[in-house]
Amino acid sequence: MNKTIIEDKAFQNINFSQKEFVKGDYENCRFVNCIFQDSDLAGINFVECEFDNCDLSMAKMKNTALKTVKFKGCKLLGLNFGDCNTFLLSVYFEDCILNLASFYKLKLKGTKFMNCSLQEADFAETDLTGSVFKKCDLYRGNI
């Protein structure tokens, strides 16, 4: 079975909650103003991708690979990053809402959280060595 590979593509203003998101590998892609709320992103590989002003709240992330992925201005409510594929997991967050997100037991060495809301986020047993939380709201978070 051939795996779909999408490279160097930009996706704008698409509601993937209403339109199926093609499973496969996305390399060097950019998603702008897209909605993935409650979408099934299981098994998808995102490599060197960027999400700008997207809503991924409550998306299913079972075995989803996030390799050098940037999230800017995104809404990521209740995401369970612990369900992701941990091999080469590398993420960056700027101006994001990550309330109720779970990073339980992940290795997030050197991860940057810039100007993010992380209210009630779960970082229990997470390796945050060298990580940066600049101007973040960690109200009632578990670190």
N, CA, C and O atoms as CSV, one atom per row, in Angstrom:
chain,resi,resn,atom,element,x,y,z
A,1,MET,N,N,0.833,-1.185,0.000
A,1,MET,CA,C,0.000,0.000,0.000
A,1,MET,C,C,0.879,1.250,0.000
A,1,MET,O,O,1.722,1.409,0.882
A,2,ASN,N,N,0.695,2.123,-0.962
A,2,ASN,CA,C,1.469,3.342,-1.055
A,2,ASN,C,C,0.961,4.383,-0.072
A,2,ASN,O,O,-0.244,4.546,0.122
A,3,LYS,N,N,1.902,5.081,0.541
A,3,LYS,CA,C,1.549,6.127,1.475
A,3,LYS,C,C,1.546,7.466,0.737
A,3,LYS,O,O,2.450,7.753,-0.048
A,4,THR,N,N,0.541,8.266,0.990
A,4,THR,CA,C,0.446,9.578,0.351
A,4,THR,C,C,1.485,10.510,0.968
A,4,THR,O,O,1.587,10.618,2.190
A,5,ILE,N,N,2.255,11.183,0.109
A,5,ILE,CA,C,3.249,12.151,0.566
A,5,ILE,C,C,2.898,13.506,-0.034
A,5,ILE,O,O,2.798,13.652,-1.253
A,6,ILE,N,N,2.714,14.492,0.835
A,6,ILE,CA,C,2.396,15.851,0.399
A,6,ILE,C,C,3.551,16.739,0.852
A,6,ILE,O,O,3.860,16.811,2.042
A,7,GLU,N,N,4.185,17.412,-0.105
A,7,GLU,CA,C,5.338,18.246,0.211
A,7,GLU,C,C,5.129,19.678,-0.265
A,7,GLU,O,O,4.499,19.930,-1.292
A,8,ASP,N,N,5.685,20.618,0.524
A,8,ASP,CA,C,5.757,22.033,0.136
A,8,ASP,C,C,4.413,22.604,-0.311
A,8,ASP,O,O,4.349,23.337,-1.298
A,9,LYS,N,N,3.348,22.275,0.404
A,9,LYS,CA,C,2.021,22.755,0.018
A,9,LYS,C,C,1.450,23.648,1.111
A,9,LYS,O,O,1.694,23.432,2.298
A,10,ALA,N,N,0.684,24.656,0.692
A,10,ALA,CA,C,0.015,25.532,1.645
A,10,ALA,C,C,-1.485,25.251,1.611
A,10,ALA,O,O,-2.079,25.108,0.542
A,11,PHE,N,N,-2.079,25.174,2.785
A,11,PHE,CA,C,-3.518,24.955,2.934
A,11,PHE,C,C,-4.074,26.167,3.669
A,11,PHE,O,O,-3.596,26.510,4.750
A,12,GLN,N,N,-5.091,26.823,3.086
A,12,GLN,CA,C,-5.644,28.021,3.711
A,12,GLN,C,C,-7.156,27.940,3.809
A,12,GLN,O,O,-7.842,27.493,2.890
A,13,ASN,N,N,-7.658,28.394,4.970
A,13,ASN,CA,C,-9.099,28.546,5.187
A,13,ASN,C,C,-9.904,27.283,4.860
A,13,ASN,O,O,-10.956,27.356,4.225
A,14,ILE,N,N,-9.401,26.130,5.299
A,14,ILE,CA,C,-10.104,24.872,5.058
A,14,ILE,C,C,-10.622,24.331,6.384
A,14,ILE,O,O,-9.899,24.296,7.379
A,15,ASN,N,N,-11.867,23.918,6.385
A,15,ASN,CA,C,-12.462,23.323,7.575
A,15,ASN,C,C,-12.388,21.797,7.438
A,15,ASN,O,O,-13.245,21.176,6.811
A,16,PHE,N,N,-11.344,21.206,8.039
A,16,PHE,CA,C,-11.161,19.762,7.966
A,16,PHE,C,C,-12.088,19.023,8.938
A,16,PHE,O,O,-12.104,17.792,8.958
A,17,SER,N,N,-12.850,19.752,9.734
A,17,SER,CA,C,-13.868,19.126,10.586
A,17,SER,C,C,-15.039,18.674,9.716
A,17,SER,O,O,-15.789,17.770,10.084
A,18,GLN,N,N,-15.183,19.324,8.549
A,18,GLN,CA,C,-16.278,18.999,7.635
A,18,GLN,C,C,-15.787,18.297,6.371
A,18,GLN,O,O,-16.574,17.695,5.642
A,19,LYS,N,N,-14.482,18.379,6.119
A,19,LYS,CA,C,-13.898,17.763,4.925
A,19,LYS,C,C,-12.795,16.820,5.395
A,19,LYS,O,O,-11.982,17.186,6.243
A,20,GLU,N,N,-12.766,15.624,4.852
A,20,GLU,CA,C,-11.777,14.642,5.292
A,20,GLU,C,C,-10.354,15.122,5.016
A,20,GLU,O,O,-10.049,15.658,3.951
A,21,PHE,N,N,-9.497,14.910,6.009
A,21,PHE,CA,C,-8.085,15.241,5.882
A,21,PHE,C,C,-7.357,13.993,5.384
A,21,PHE,O,O,-7.427,12.943,6.023
A,22,VAL,N,N,-6.673,14.093,4.271
A,22,VAL,CA,C,-6.001,12.955,3.658
A,22,VAL,C,C,-4.880,12.455,4.573
A,22,VAL,O,O,-4.006,13.220,4.978
A,23,LYS,N,N,-4.922,11.164,4.888
A,23,LYS,CA,C,-3.882,10.546,5.714
A,23,LYS,C,C,-2.604,10.416,4.907
A,23,LYS,O,O,-2.642,10.142,3.707
A,24,GLY,N,N,-1.476,10.612,5.566
A,24,GLY,CA,C,-0.191,10.471,4.897
A,24,GLY,C,C,0.897,11.250,5.586
A,24,GLY,O,O,0.802,11.554,6.775
A,25,ASP,N,N,1.939,11.576,4.831
A,25,ASP,CA,C,3.067,12.347,5.331
A,25,ASP,C,C,3.005,13.748,4.746
A,25,ASP,O,O,2.909,13.924,3.532
A,26,TYR,N,N,3.060,14.739,5.625
A,26,TYR,CA,C,3.072,16.147,5.210
A,26,TYR,C,C,4.439,16.709,5.556
A,26,TYR,O,O,4.809,16.786,6.728
A,27,GLU,N,N,5.186,17.101,4.538
A,27,GLU,CA,C,6.528,17.616,4.746
A,27,GLU,C,C,6.634,19.046,4.240
A,27,GLU,O,O,6.303,19.354,3.095
A,28,ASN,N,N,7.109,19.910,5.135
A,28,ASN,CA,C,7.294,21.328,4.808
A,28,ASN,C,C,5.995,21.964,4.295
A,28,ASN,O,O,6.002,22.719,3.323
A,29,CYS,N,N,4.890,21.646,4.963
A,29,CYS,CA,C,3.589,22.219,4.585
A,29,CYS,C,C,3.192,23.294,5.586
A,29,CYS,O,O,3.657,23.321,6.725
A,30,ARG,N,N,2.322,24.171,5.125
A,30,ARG,CA,C,1.846,25.264,5.972
A,30,ARG,C,C,0.323,25.256,5.969
A,30,ARG,O,O,-0.312,25.172,4.917
A,31,PHE,N,N,-0.250,25.346,7.166
A,31,PHE,CA,C,-1.697,25.373,7.350
A,31,PHE,C,C,-2.055,26.717,7.970
A,31,PHE,O,O,-1.596,27.044,9.064
A,32,VAL,N,N,-2.874,27.491,7.269
A,32,VAL,CA,C,-3.231,28.831,7.739
A,32,VAL,C,C,-4.748,28.935,7.857
A,32,VAL,O,O,-5.473,28.642,6.906
A,33,ASN,N,N,-5.219,29.353,9.025
A,33,ASN,CA,C,-6.660,29.537,9.293
A,33,ASN,C,C,-7.470,28.279,8.980
A,33,ASN,O,O,-8.574,28.361,8.442
A,34,CYS,N,N,-6.918,27.124,9.320
A,34,CYS,CA,C,-7.622,25.857,9.080
A,34,CYS,C,C,-8.241,25.347,10.384
A,34,CYS,O,O,-7.745,25.622,11.476
A,35,ILE,N,N,-9.316,24.611,10.242
A,35,ILE,CA,C,-9.999,24.046,11.398
A,35,ILE,C,C,-9.863,22.525,11.360
A,35,ILE,O,O,-10.235,21.870,10.387
A,36,PHE,N,N,-9.318,21.986,12.451
A,36,PHE,CA,C,-9.158,20.541,12.621
A,36,PHE,C,C,-9.902,20.086,13.875
A,36,PHE,O,O,-9.661,18.982,14.363
A,37,GLN,N,N,-10.783,20.898,14.392
A,37,GLN,CA,C,-11.477,20.602,15.649
A,37,GLN,C,C,-12.150,19.237,15.575
A,37,GLN,O,O,-12.924,18.963,14.658
A,38,ASP,N,N,-11.844,18.379,16.559
A,38,ASP,CA,C,-12.387,17.016,16.655
A,38,ASP,C,C,-11.999,16.128,15.472
A,38,ASP,O,O,-12.591,15.064,15.296
A,39,SER,N,N,-11.035,16.528,14.668
A,39,SER,CA,C,-10.613,15.720,13.519
A,39,SER,C,C,-9.768,14.533,13.965
A,39,SER,O,O,-9.147,14.558,15.028
A,40,ASP,N,N,-9.755,13.500,13.138
A,40,ASP,CA,C,-8.936,12.333,13.403
A,40,ASP,C,C,-7.618,12.486,12.643
A,40,ASP,O,O,-7.568,12.294,11.428
A,41,LEU,N,N,-6.558,12.831,13.365
A,41,LEU,CA,C,-5.237,13.004,12.765
A,41,LEU,C,C,-4.330,11.819,13.083
A,41,LEU,O,O,-3.109,11.906,12.949
A,42,ALA,N,N,-4.931,10.726,13.502
A,42,ALA,CA,C,-4.179,9.529,13.894
A,42,ALA,C,C,-3.311,9.012,12.755
A,42,ALA,O,O,-3.756,8.885,11.614
A,43,GLY,N,N,-2.059,8.719,13.098
A,43,GLY,CA,C,-1.146,8.104,12.144
A,43,GLY,C,C,-0.578,9.026,11.090
A,43,GLY,O,O,0.159,8.569,10.216
A,44,ILE,N,N,-0.894,10.308,11.140
A,44,ILE,CA,C,-0.375,11.258,10.158
A,44,ILE,C,C,0.993,11.760,10.613
A,44,ILE,O,O,1.214,11.975,11.805
A,45,ASN,N,N,1.903,11.945,9.667
A,45,ASN,CA,C,3.233,12.467,9.970
A,45,ASN,C,C,3.334,13.905,9.477
A,45,ASN,O,O,3.136,14.189,8.295
A,46,PHE,N,N,3.646,14.805,10.405
A,46,PHE,CA,C,3.901,16.203,10.056
A,46,PHE,C,C,5.384,16.452,10.292
A,46,PHE,O,O,5.860,16.356,11.424
A,47,VAL,N,N,6.114,16.770,9.230
A,47,VAL,CA,C,7.548,17.007,9.322
A,47,VAL,C,C,7.850,18.416,8.827
A,47,VAL,O,O,7.541,18.764,7.687
A,48,GLU,N,N,8.456,19.220,9.692
A,48,GLU,CA,C,8.804,20.603,9.375
A,48,GLU,C,C,7.603,21.369,8.831
A,48,GLU,O,O,7.703,22.057,7.815
A,49,CYS,N,N,6.477,21.245,9.509
A,49,CYS,CA,C,5.242,21.934,9.119
A,49,CYS,C,C,4.962,23.093,10.061
A,49,CYS,O,O,5.502,23.164,11.164
A,50,GLU,N,N,4.104,24.002,9.603
A,50,GLU,CA,C,3.721,25.148,10.418
A,50,GLU,C,C,2.210,25.313,10.382
A,50,GLU,O,O,1.583,25.238,9.325
A,51,PHE,N,N,1.644,25.536,11.552
A,51,PHE,CA,C,0.218,25.792,11.709
A,51,PHE,C,C,0.057,27.217,12.211
A,51,PHE,O,O,0.528,27.549,13.299
A,52,ASP,N,N,-0.606,28.067,11.425
A,52,ASP,CA,C,-0.834,29.460,11.801
A,52,ASP,C,C,-2.329,29.717,11.963
A,52,ASP,O,O,-3.111,29.491,11.039
A,53,ASN,N,N,-2.715,30.191,13.143
A,53,ASN,CA,C,-4.112,30.541,13.427
A,53,ASN,C,C,-5.079,29.399,13.103
A,53,ASN,O,O,-6.136,29.616,12.512
A,54,CYS,N,N,-4.705,28.196,13.494
A,54,CYS,CA,C,-5.546,27.015,13.268
A,54,CYS,C,C,-6.207,26.578,14.573
A,54,CYS,O,O,-5.725,26.895,15.661
A,55,ASP,N,N,-7.301,25.854,14.454
A,55,ASP,CA,C,-7.992,25.294,15.619
A,55,ASP,C,C,-7.889,23.769,15.545
A,55,ASP,O,O,-8.508,23.132,14.693
A,56,LEU,N,N,-7.098,23.202,16.450
A,56,LEU,CA,C,-6.930,21.749,16.520
A,56,LEU,C,C,-7.543,21.185,17.799
A,56,LEU,O,O,-7.215,20.070,18.206
A,57,SER,N,N,-8.421,21.939,18.424
A,57,SER,CA,C,-9.003,21.536,19.698
A,57,SER,C,C,-9.632,20.154,19.622
A,57,SER,O,O,-10.398,19.850,18.707
A,58,MET,N,N,-9.294,19.327,20.600
A,58,MET,CA,C,-9.848,17.984,20.764
A,58,MET,C,C,-9.596,17.049,19.571
A,58,MET,O,O,-10.295,16.048,19.412
A,59,ALA,N,N,-8.607,17.371,18.741
A,59,ALA,CA,C,-8.262,16.469,17.628
A,59,ALA,C,C,-7.682,15.171,18.196
A,59,ALA,O,O,-7.045,15.168,19.249
A,60,LYS,N,N,-7.912,14.090,17.489
A,60,LYS,CA,C,-7.370,12.797,17.898
A,60,LYS,C,C,-5.953,12.685,17.344
A,60,LYS,O,O,-5.729,12.820,16.141
A,61,MET,N,N,-4.999,12.433,18.245
A,61,MET,CA,C,-3.581,12.473,17.876
A,61,MET,C,C,-2.887,11.115,18.064
A,61,MET,O,O,-1.670,11.072,18.243
A,62,LYS,N,N,-3.631,10.025,18.028
A,62,LYS,CA,C,-3.047,8.699,18.258
A,62,LYS,C,C,-1.984,8.395,17.203
A,62,LYS,O,O,-2.278,8.283,16.013
A,63,ASN,N,N,-0.728,8.264,17.677
A,63,ASN,CA,C,0.410,7.937,16.819
A,63,ASN,C,C,0.687,9.002,15.746
A,63,ASN,O,O,1.298,8.699,14.721
A,64,THR,N,N,0.247,10.234,15.974
A,64,THR,CA,C,0.550,11.349,15.062
A,64,THR,C,C,1.991,11.795,15.314
A,64,THR,O,O,2.390,11.980,16.464
A,65,ALA,N,N,2.763,11.967,14.255
A,65,ALA,CA,C,4.153,12.411,14.384
A,65,ALA,C,C,4.233,13.924,14.186
A,65,ALA,O,O,3.729,14.465,13.202
A,66,LEU,N,N,4.871,14.587,15.134
A,66,LEU,CA,C,5.098,16.028,15.057
A,66,LEU,C,C,6.606,16.249,15.129
A,66,LEU,O,O,7.179,16.355,16.213
A,67,LYS,N,N,7.233,16.315,13.968
A,67,LYS,CA,C,8.680,16.442,13.886
A,67,LYS,C,C,9.040,17.839,13.392
A,67,LYS,O,O,8.871,18.155,12.214
A,68,THR,N,N,9.537,18.669,14.303
A,68,THR,CA,C,9.880,20.058,14.016
A,68,THR,C,C,8.647,20.794,13.480
A,68,THR,O,O,8.648,21.308,12.362
A,69,VAL,N,N,7.607,20.831,14.301
A,69,VAL,CA,C,6.341,21.466,13.936
A,69,VAL,C,C,6.140,22.725,14.782
A,69,VAL,O,O,6.314,22.705,16.001
A,70,LYS,N,N,5.769,23.823,14.109
A,70,LYS,CA,C,5.523,25.097,14.788
A,70,LYS,C,C,4.033,25.404,14.793
A,70,LYS,O,O,3.348,25.277,13.779
A,71,PHE,N,N,3.555,25.810,15.951
A,71,PHE,CA,C,2.175,26.248,16.112
A,71,PHE,C,C,2.204,27.716,16.528
A,71,PHE,O,O,2.776,28.062,17.562
A,72,LYS,N,N,1.586,28.574,15.722
A,72,LYS,CA,C,1.547,30.005,16.038
A,72,LYS,C,C,0.103,30.483,16.010
A,72,LYS,O,O,-0.600,30.304,15.016
A,73,GLY,N,N,-0.335,31.094,17.109
A,73,GLY,CA,C,-1.688,31.630,17.181
A,73,GLY,C,C,-2.758,30.560,17.087
A,73,GLY,O,O,-3.868,30.834,16.629
A,74,CYS,N,N,-2.447,29.353,17.509
A,74,CYS,CA,C,-3.387,28.230,17.374
A,74,CYS,C,C,-4.159,27.967,18.663
A,74,CYS,O,O,-3.716,28.289,19.766
A,75,LYS,N,N,-5.315,27.378,18.478
A,75,LYS,CA,C,-6.159,26.932,19.582
A,75,LYS,C,C,-6.012,25.414,19.645
A,75,LYS,O,O,-6.379,24.705,18.709
A,76,LEU,N,N,-5.464,24.920,20.774
A,76,LEU,CA,C,-5.152,23.509,20.926
A,76,LEU,C,C,-5.767,22.980,22.232
A,76,LEU,O,O,-5.104,22.284,23.001
A,77,LEU,N,N,-7.011,23.310,22.464
A,77,LEU,CA,C,-7.680,22.947,23.712
A,77,LEU,C,C,-7.809,21.434,23.868
A,77,LEU,O,O,-8.265,20.738,22.961
A,78,GLY,N,N,-7.396,20.937,25.040
A,78,GLY,CA,C,-7.606,19.540,25.383
A,78,GLY,C,C,-6.849,18.526,24.557
A,78,GLY,O,O,-7.207,17.348,24.560
A,79,LEU,N,N,-5.814,18.944,23.850
A,79,LEU,CA,C,-5.059,17.973,23.043
A,79,LEU,C,C,-4.222,17.067,23.946
A,79,LEU,O,O,-3.621,17.518,24.921
A,80,ASN,N,N,-4.196,15.800,23.604
A,80,ASN,CA,C,-3.382,14.850,24.348
A,80,ASN,C,C,-2.130,14.548,23.530
A,80,ASN,O,O,-2.111,13.638,22.701
A,81,PHE,N,N,-1.088,15.334,23.783
A,81,PHE,CA,C,0.169,15.152,23.055
A,81,PHE,C,C,0.839,13.828,23.447
A,81,PHE,O,O,1.710,13.332,22.731
A,82,GLY,N,N,0.429,13.265,24.578
A,82,GLY,CA,C,0.955,11.979,25.008
A,82,GLY,C,C,0.567,10.836,24.081
A,82,GLY,O,O,1.207,9.784,24.090
A,83,ASP,N,N,-0.470,11.032,23.287
A,83,ASP,CA,C,-0.893,10.021,22.320
A,83,ASP,C,C,-0.036,10.040,21.048
A,83,ASP,O,O,-0.082,9.107,20.246
A,84,CYS,N,N,0.746,11.117,20.875
A,84,CYS,CA,C,1.538,11.271,19.644
A,84,CYS,C,C,2.674,10.259,19.578
A,84,CYS,O,O,3.091,9.693,20.589
A,85,ASN,N,N,3.155,10.051,18.374
A,85,ASN,CA,C,4.362,9.267,18.162
A,85,ASN,C,C,5.516,10.078,18.766
A,85,ASN,O,O,5.745,11.220,18.366
A,86,THR,N,N,6.237,9.497,19.717
A,86,THR,CA,C,7.270,10.264,20.417
A,86,THR,C,C,8.615,10.282,19.693
A,86,THR,O,O,9.517,11.017,20.095
A,87,PHE,N,N,8.766,9.486,18.632
A,87,PHE,CA,C,10.035,9.449,17.912
A,87,PHE,C,C,10.285,10.795,17.220
A,87,PHE,O,O,9.490,11.224,16.383
A,88,LEU,N,N,11.371,11.444,17.566
A,88,LEU,CA,C,11.766,12.752,17.025
A,88,LEU,C,C,10.713,13.844,17.266
A,88,LEU,O,O,10.637,14.806,16.502
A,89,LEU,N,N,9.906,13.700,18.317
A,89,LEU,CA,C,8.904,14.715,18.655
A,89,LEU,C,C,9.597,16.041,18.930
A,89,LEU,O,O,10.458,16.130,19.805
A,90,SER,N,N,9.217,17.071,18.180
A,90,SER,CA,C,9.795,18.406,18.352
A,90,SER,C,C,8.742,19.440,17.963
A,90,SER,O,O,8.317,19.508,16.810
A,91,VAL,N,N,8.323,20.254,18.954
A,91,VAL,CA,C,7.274,21.243,18.728
A,91,VAL,C,C,7.690,22.603,19.284
A,91,VAL,O,O,8.547,22.699,20.162
A,92,TYR,N,N,7.063,23.645,18.753
A,92,TYR,CA,C,7.283,25.027,19.178
A,92,TYR,C,C,5.911,25.681,19.227
A,92,TYR,O,O,5.104,25.511,18.314
A,93,PHE,N,N,5.645,26.431,20.296
A,93,PHE,CA,C,4.346,27.082,20.453
A,93,PHE,C,C,4.521,28.575,20.694
A,93,PHE,O,O,5.303,28.986,21.550
A,94,GLU,N,N,3.790,29.381,19.936
A,94,GLU,CA,C,3.819,30.832,20.118
A,94,GLU,C,C,2.403,31.377,20.001
A,94,GLU,O,O,1.696,31.101,19.032
A,95,ASP,N,N,1.995,32.161,21.011
A,95,ASP,CA,C,0.662,32.776,21.034
A,95,ASP,C,C,-0.450,31.734,20.909
A,95,ASP,O,O,-1.445,31.964,20.222
A,96,CYS,N,N,-0.279,30.601,21.567
A,96,CYS,CA,C,-1.260,29.507,21.456
A,96,CYS,C,C,-2.069,29.344,22.739
A,96,CYS,O,O,-1.628,29.723,23.824
A,97,ILE,N,N,-3.252,28.778,22.591
A,97,ILE,CA,C,-4.092,28.416,23.723
A,97,ILE,C,C,-4.022,26.899,23.855
A,97,ILE,O,O,-4.543,26.160,23.019
A,98,LEU,N,N,-3.365,26.452,24.928
A,98,LEU,CA,C,-3.144,25.034,25.179
A,98,LEU,C,C,-3.819,24.597,26.479
A,98,LEU,O,O,-3.352,23.669,27.139
A,99,ASN,N,N,-4.897,25.250,26.840
A,99,ASN,CA,C,-5.596,24.916,28.076
A,99,ASN,C,C,-6.060,23.463,28.045
A,99,ASN,O,O,-6.547,22.969,27.028
A,100,LEU,N,N,-5.896,22.791,29.187
A,100,LEU,CA,C,-6.313,21.395,29.368
A,100,LEU,C,C,-5.548,20.406,28.488
A,100,LEU,O,O,-5.970,19.258,28.345
A,101,ALA,N,N,-4.440,20.830,27.904
A,101,ALA,CA,C,-3.615,19.925,27.088
A,101,ALA,C,C,-2.812,19.004,28.004
A,101,ALA,O,O,-2.499,19.362,29.140
A,102,SER,N,N,-2.487,17.830,27.505
A,102,SER,CA,C,-1.693,16.877,28.274
A,102,SER,C,C,-0.388,16.575,27.553
A,102,SER,O,O,-0.360,16.222,26.375
A,103,PHE,N,N,0.709,16.733,28.324
A,103,PHE,CA,C,2.050,16.410,27.842
A,103,PHE,C,C,2.646,15.316,28.724
A,103,PHE,O,O,3.866,15.192,28.833
A,104,TYR,N,N,1.794,14.541,29.339
A,104,TYR,CA,C,2.168,13.538,30.336
A,104,TYR,C,C,3.287,12.618,29.851
A,104,TYR,O,O,3.185,11.972,28.808
A,105,LYS,N,N,4.360,12.583,30.648
A,105,LYS,CA,C,5.516,11.694,30.437
A,105,LYS,C,C,6.290,11.909,29.139
A,105,LYS,O,O,7.046,11.026,28.733
A,106,LEU,N,N,6.128,13.046,28.478
A,106,LEU,CA,C,6.857,13.279,27.224
A,106,LEU,C,C,8.256,13.830,27.484
A,106,LEU,O,O,8.525,14.399,28.542
A,107,LYS,N,N,9.135,13.652,26.509
A,107,LYS,CA,C,10.453,14.271,26.539
A,107,LYS,C,C,10.363,15.515,25.665
A,107,LYS,O,O,10.360,15.425,24.437
A,108,LEU,N,N,10.291,16.675,26.309
A,108,LEU,CA,C,10.149,17.946,25.589
A,108,LEU,C,C,11.361,18.849,25.837
A,108,LEU,O,O,11.214,20.053,26.045
A,109,LYS,N,N,12.535,18.266,25.813
A,109,LYS,CA,C,13.754,19.025,26.067
A,109,LYS,C,C,13.878,20.182,25.078
A,109,LYS,O,O,13.777,19.994,23.866
A,110,GLY,N,N,14.099,21.379,25.616
A,110,GLY,CA,C,14.333,22.549,24.781
A,110,GLY,C,C,13.102,23.100,24.070
A,110,GLY,O,O,13.233,23.948,23.187
A,111,THR,N,N,11.911,22.636,24.435
A,111,THR,CA,C,10.685,23.124,23.790
A,111,THR,C,C,10.399,24.544,24.240
A,111,THR,O,O,10.544,24.875,25.417
A,112,LYS,N,N,9.987,25.386,23.289
A,112,LYS,CA,C,9.675,26.778,23.605
A,112,LYS,C,C,8.165,26.998,23.599
A,112,LYS,O,O,7.465,26.634,22.655
A,113,PHE,N,N,7.688,27.608,24.686
A,113,PHE,CA,C,6.302,28.034,24.839
A,113,PHE,C,C,6.363,29.546,25.003
A,113,PHE,O,O,6.758,30.036,26.061
A,114,MET,N,N,5.983,30.279,23.985
A,114,MET,CA,C,6.097,31.733,23.997
A,114,MET,C,C,4.703,32.372,24.023
A,114,MET,O,O,3.914,32.195,23.095
A,115,ASN,N,N,4.414,33.111,25.088
A,115,ASN,CA,C,3.147,33.840,25.203
A,115,ASN,C,C,1.937,32.917,25.008
A,115,ASN,O,O,1.036,33.214,24.224
A,116,CYS,N,N,1.934,31.807,25.727
A,116,CYS,CA,C,0.861,30.814,25.582
A,116,CYS,C,C,0.022,30.706,26.845
A,116,CYS,O,O,0.500,30.976,27.947
A,117,SER,N,N,-1.220,30.312,26.677
A,117,SER,CA,C,-2.092,29.995,27.798
A,117,SER,C,C,-2.058,28.477,27.981
A,117,SER,O,O,-2.434,27.721,27.085
A,118,LEU,N,N,-1.602,28.051,29.153
A,118,LEU,CA,C,-1.471,26.629,29.465
A,118,LEU,C,C,-2.249,26.302,30.744
A,118,LEU,O,O,-1.801,25.504,31.568
A,119,GLN,N,N,-3.404,26.921,30.896
A,119,GLN,CA,C,-4.200,26.712,32.097
A,119,GLN,C,C,-4.607,25.243,32.215
A,119,GLN,O,O,-5.114,24.642,31.268
A,120,GLU,N,N,-4.375,24.692,33.386
A,120,GLU,CA,C,-4.721,23.314,33.713
A,120,GLU,C,C,-4.069,22.282,32.789
A,120,GLU,O,O,-4.579,21.172,32.631
A,121,ALA,N,N,-2.940,22.655,32.180
A,121,ALA,CA,C,-2.198,21.708,31.347
A,121,ALA,C,C,-1.465,20.705,32.237
A,121,ALA,O,O,-1.061,21.038,33.351
A,122,ASP,N,N,-1.296,19.489,31.747
A,122,ASP,CA,C,-0.664,18.427,32.517
A,122,ASP,C,C,0.738,18.144,31.984
A,122,ASP,O,O,0.916,17.655,30.869
A,123,PHE,N,N,1.731,18.470,32.821
A,123,PHE,CA,C,3.127,18.197,32.491
A,123,PHE,C,C,3.716,17.163,33.453
A,123,PHE,O,O,4.936,17.084,33.594
A,124,ALA,N,N,2.878,16.380,34.110
A,124,ALA,CA,C,3.353,15.398,35.084
A,124,ALA,C,C,4.351,14.441,34.427
A,124,ALA,O,O,4.102,13.888,33.356
A,125,GLU,N,N,5.489,14.266,35.108
A,125,GLU,CA,C,6.554,13.358,34.672
A,125,GLU,C,C,7.108,13.697,33.289
A,125,GLU,O,O,7.671,12.831,32.619
A,126,THR,N,N,6.952,14.946,32.859
A,126,THR,CA,C,7.462,15.396,31.558
A,126,THR,C,C,8.882,15.930,31.726
A,126,THR,O,O,9.161,16.654,32.682
A,127,ASP,N,N,9.772,15.585,30.815
A,127,ASP,CA,C,11.140,16.090,30.834
A,127,ASP,C,C,11.161,17.424,30.097
A,127,ASP,O,O,11.096,17.474,28.869
A,128,LEU,N,N,11.254,18.505,30.875
A,128,LEU,CA,C,11.255,19.860,30.314
A,128,LEU,C,C,12.640,20.506,30.405
A,128,LEU,O,O,12.753,21.731,30.420
A,129,THR,N,N,13.683,19.692,30.465
A,129,THR,CA,C,15.044,20.201,30.559
A,129,THR,C,C,15.314,21.207,29.435
A,129,THR,O,O,15.151,20.894,28.256
A,130,GLY,N,N,15.728,22.414,29.816
A,130,GLY,CA,C,16.060,23.436,28.834
A,130,GLY,C,C,14.873,24.058,28.125
A,130,GLY,O,O,15.060,24.851,27.203
A,131,SER,N,N,13.666,23.722,28.527
A,131,SER,CA,C,12.468,24.310,27.898
A,131,SER,C,C,12.257,25.731,28.401
A,131,SER,O,O,12.712,26.095,29.486
A,132,VAL,N,N,11.563,26.525,27.599
A,132,VAL,CA,C,11.326,27.933,27.929
A,132,VAL,C,C,9.827,28.200,27.965
A,132,VAL,O,O,9.088,27.827,27.054
A,133,PHE,N,N,9.396,28.859,29.045
A,133,PHE,CA,C,8.016,29.317,29.186
A,133,PHE,C,C,8.094,30.830,29.343
A,133,PHE,O,O,8.261,31.329,30.455
A,134,LYS,N,N,7.974,31.558,28.246
A,134,LYS,CA,C,8.093,33.015,28.291
A,134,LYS,C,C,6.707,33.638,28.170
A,134,LYS,O,O,6.003,33.418,27.185
A,135,LYS,N,N,6.321,34.419,29.184
A,135,LYS,CA,C,5.025,35.104,29.237
A,135,LYS,C,C,3.865,34.120,29.067
A,135,LYS,O,O,2.934,34.371,28.302
A,136,CYS,N,N,3.931,33.002,29.786
A,136,CYS,CA,C,2.886,31.982,29.697
A,136,CYS,C,C,2.010,31.989,30.950
A,136,CYS,O,O,2.475,32.306,32.044
A,137,ASP,N,N,0.753,31.637,30.774
A,137,ASP,CA,C,-0.198,31.508,31.862
A,137,ASP,C,C,-0.315,30.022,32.201
A,137,ASP,O,O,-0.900,29.247,31.445
A,138,LEU,N,N,0.247,29.635,33.345
A,138,LEU,CA,C,0.264,28.237,33.774
A,138,LEU,C,C,-0.705,28.012,34.939
A,138,LEU,O,O,-0.495,27.112,35.752
A,139,TYR,N,N,-1.745,28.810,35.021
A,139,TYR,CA,C,-2.708,28.731,36.122
A,139,TYR,C,C,-3.241,27.308,36.267
A,139,TYR,O,O,-3.744,26.711,35.315
A,140,ARG,N,N,-3.117,26.792,37.471
A,140,ARG,CA,C,-3.601,25.453,37.822
A,140,ARG,C,C,-3.015,24.336,36.967
A,140,ARG,O,O,-3.581,23.246,36.881
A,141,GLY,N,N,-1.889,24.613,36.343
A,141,GLY,CA,C,-1.212,23.565,35.567
A,141,GLY,C,C,-0.488,22.596,36.488
A,141,GLY,O,O,-0.214,22.929,37.642
A,142,ASN,N,N,-0.182,21.431,36.007
A,142,ASN,CA,C,0.491,20.398,36.763
A,142,ASN,C,C,1.881,20.209,36.161
A,142,ASN,O,O,2.065,19.521,35.156
A,143,ILE,N,N,2.862,20.854,36.824
A,143,ILE,CA,C,4.242,20.738,36.334
A,143,ILE,C,C,5.076,20.051,37.398
A,143,ILE,O,O,6.274,19.845,37.206
